[in-house]
Each structure stands twice: as C-alpha cells, then as structure tokens.
Amino acid sequence: MLDTSGNNLLHQIANSDHASCFMERLSDKNTPHLDVTAIGKNKQNLLNATNLAGKIWLEILVERGDARSLDLALSFNRALSWTLCRWDYDSFKLLKECIRKKDDFILQTIFDGYERNRNILHVYHGLDHSFFDRTEDKNAIEIY
C-alpha cells in the first residue's frame, strides 16, 4: 500500500491533481464510510502516518498550495474533519508549522478556523454534561 517514497493512500491522494474530488466524495452521504484510522493488517492510522520525508498527507496539500482540498479536509461540515479531531497532537503541530512556513494567508485562515472549532469541541467534550440531563427538577430548564 506504500509507494517507494513511503506514501500511503492519503499521501498519494494529496499528491494527486484530483485530491479535492476525493475530499468531496468523503462528505457525500451516499459514499461508503472510509475508516482511515484503521486500514490494513496492522490497522495503520493513515491520518498520522508520515512518509519517508517525515510528512503527513495534509502537509503535502499545504506544500502544493491546494487550498480547496485543505478546506474540504478541515471543514466541520465534512466527514473527515470529525475524524481529524481525534488525530494526535504531534501531527497537528506538524501541520500548523508547515502552514506557518508556507506563509499563505488563505491556508492560514482555513487552518485557524479549523483550530478554533477543534478547540471549542475539545472544551465541549470536557464539560460535565450531567448538568444538562437533569429533568427531575421541576424548575430546571430543559435544553434541546
């Protein structure tokens, strides 16, 4: 599944001129689910995997200046970004540094929006949600 440069499936897609088509298909409700966190015999997590150059697949999109594909991958109305919320922090830092070095306003804006939403989601998951589930109190406000 790896090419001679150590690129996995996502690296190869990121190198393709048709990367945005793949990202579009991932968000289509009629597309079968692709679990990119557990592929192959070793259940390799493709999201965090680096190639022989030490790059994750999103870095390739950044280096190519493929803003459309990066936006589709990181957009919270797409299926893939919800999976990316669970990727490891080292990969997150690699991407952040790569975008900083690229010094591209559009790519930085896309990433900043993703980072902001990701941080909000992490705070939300850390909240005590039992507060919102209390319905036995007659004076409690129900939140829908």
C-alpha positions in Angstrom: 0.0 0.0 0.0 3.0 2.3 0.3 4.9 3.6 -2.7 8.6 3.9 -3.0 8.6 7.2 -1.1 6.7 5.7 1.8 3.4 7.5 0.8 0.3 5.8 2.0 -3.2 6.1 0.3 -3.8 9.6 1.8 -0.3 10.8 0.8 -0.9 9.6 -2.8 -4.3 11.3 -2.9 -2.8 14.6 -1.6 -0.2 14.4 -4.4 -2.9 14.0 -7.0 -4.4 16.8 -9.0 -7.8 15.3 -8.1 -7.4 15.5 -4.3 -10.4 17.8 -4.0 -12.7 15.3 -5.8 -11.7 12.7 -3.2 -12.4 15.1 -0.3 -15.8 15.9 -1.9 -16.7 12.2 -2.1 -15.8 11.7 1.6 -18.6 14.1 2.6 -21.2 12.6 0.3 -23.8 10.7 2.4 -24.1 8.0 -0.2 -20.4 7.2 -0.1 -19.5 4.2 2.0 -17.6 5.1 5.2 -13.8 5.0 4.8 -12.2 4.4 8.2 -8.8 6.0 7.6 -7.8 5.3 11.2 -7.6 1.6 10.8 -6.5 0.3 7.4 -4.6 -2.8 6.6 -3.4 -5.8 8.5 -1.7 -3.6 11.1 -4.6 -1.3 11.4 -2.4 1.6 10.5 -3.8 5.1 11.2 -3.4 6.8 7.9 -4.1 10.3 9.4 -1.0 10.3 11.5 1.4 8.3 9.2 4.4 10.1 7.9 6.1 9.2 4.6 9.9 8.7 4.3 10.3 12.5 4.1 8.6 12.8 7.6 5.4 14.4 6.2 1.8 13.8 6.9 -0.6 13.9 4.0 -2.1 17.3 4.9 1.4 18.8 4.7 1.5 17.7 1.0 -1.7 19.6 0.4 -0.2 22.7 2.0 3.1 22.5 0.1 1.1 22.1 -3.2 -1.0 25.2 -2.2 -4.2 23.2 -2.6 -6.5 25.4 -0.5 -9.6 23.8 -1.8 -8.6 20.3 -0.7 -7.3 21.5 2.6 -10.6 23.4 3.2 -12.6 20.3 2.4 -10.5 18.1 4.6 -10.7 20.5 7.6 -14.2 21.8 7.2 -16.5 20.7 10.0 -19.4 20.1 7.7 -17.4 17.2 6.1 -17.0 13.8 7.5 -13.2 13.7 7.5 -12.7 16.7 9.9 -14.6 14.9 12.7 -12.1 12.1 12.4 -9.2 14.6 12.3 -10.4 15.9 15.7 -9.0 12.7 17.2 -5.6 12.7 15.5 -2.5 13.0 17.6 -1.1 16.3 18.7 2.3 15.8 17.0 0.6 15.6 13.6 -1.5 18.7 14.4 1.7 20.6 15.3 3.4 19.4 12.1 0.6 20.8 10.0 0.5 24.1 12.0 4.2 24.6 11.5 4.0 23.7 7.8 1.3 26.3 7.2 3.2 28.9 9.2 6.3 28.3 7.0 4.2 28.4 3.8 3.1 31.9 4.7 -0.1 31.7 2.7 -3.0 33.8 4.0 -5.7 31.6 2.7 -4.2 28.4 4.0 -3.6 30.1 7.4 -7.2 31.3 7.5 -8.5 27.8 6.8 -6.4 26.3 9.5 -7.2 29.0 12.0 -10.9 28.3 11.6 -10.3 24.5 12.0 -8.2 25.1 15.1 -10.7 27.3 16.7 -13.6 24.8 16.1 -11.4 21.9 17.2 -10.6 23.8 20.5 -14.2 24.5 21.1 -15.1 20.9 20.5 -12.4 19.7 23.0 -13.7 22.1 25.6 -17.3 20.8 25.0 -16.2 17.2 25.4 -14.5 18.1 28.7 -17.7 19.6 30.2 -19.8 17.8 32.7 -22.9 17.1 30.6 -24.8 15.6 33.5 -25.9 19.2 34.3 -27.9 19.3 31.0 -29.5 15.9 31.7 -31.3 16.9 34.9 -35.0 16.7 34.2 -36.3 15.6 37.7 -36.2 19.2 38.9 -39.5 21.0 38.2 -37.7 24.3 38.0 -34.9 23.1 35.7 -34.7 24.4 32.2 -34.7 21.8 29.5 -32.1 22.3 26.8 -32.9 20.8 23.4 
